[in-house]
């Protein structure tokens, strides 16, 4: 037997990042992280499971898109195995774009096969993934019958399209905050919560970026239990001043970074348990692709690298890590994501017969730089430091190498 000495350290269930974009096209650009590079940075940081997305394209079925993704994943697992390495666990949220009778039969088959989460968008009409609120309500009523959870991206498309761009400097990265204002998120969350109340379908609101949006969800959850939400480190530790710096376009993401006061309030809300989950919305592009725009920031691919920064930043929320706080962090990085996505108790817990996904960590280790991604990308949290040291990571009973 191989013995790992964890004396004076902590053993926790492996972390889960339930919101990443990996090894796929976003618009016209291919993401810079493959399953392999995403897994490498994940396992270095105690993340043993990554969720990413399968989005139905107009010329393919949802099952067809899933098969393509699994082929890529299987090939990269095989390559890793030949090098005596492991990849972390991967799982998928499904985004259908067709809802005719044939498509619903396909959705039912996928649920029977074990897929428990779907995703809908209240924006991105030009990308073909937008659904109106009326459509979302109808879809949720049918998905409720299948006992699944629906992730929803909340930015009101009509509000975004109403923004007058006549006096907006489209070469200025800061203008992204004007094009996608916080009011768009707040309005969408209000409407989705109304739908949640009527349908009582299970809903998970992704990447909440505003104090107002978080408070709306918190108020709703005082009376109902069918809605959960997440926020991301960029909305806790970064603010829109980043967009004013040289190369500020590299911090363009959607929803946009908000003002400094909002970030401060979001950190306080995080500490006071307004969010069930922390996830990254990791969406990493090559530098050359991020920089490839000719004076119009609407051409900049939206997204930030973040997988490698997740545990460091969440532990960094707290001045002192008590046992109670450790349990709280474990719930939001492990247990809650597993429960929301249907993986619990196989993941998100240290239990007999569960997957042996474990992380051994020192919460007061050597100071080091936070690194967001292993790919040929750019650093989201340049200059940020951490004392969290990940000592060993075990994935499905095997020591990660």
Secondary structure, DSSP 8 states (H G I E B T S, - for coil): ------TTSEEEE-EEE--EE-SSEETTEE-S--HHHHHHHHHHTTEEEEEEEEE--TTS-HHHHHHHHHHHHHHHHHHHHHTT----EEEEEEE----SHHHHHHHHHHHHTT--EEEEESS-GGGT-B--HHHHHHHHHHHHHTT-EEEEE---HHHHHT---TT--TT-GGGHHHHT-HHHHHHHHHHHHHHHHHH--EEEE-----HHHHHHHHHHTTT-SSEEEEE-HHHHH--GGGGGSTTGGGG--SS----HHHHHHHHHHHHTT--SEE---EE---HHHHT--SS-GGGS---B--GGGHHHHHHTT-SS--HHHHHHHHIIIIIHHHHHHT-TTTSSS--TTS---EEEEETT---EE----SSS---TTTT-EE--EEEEEEETTEE--
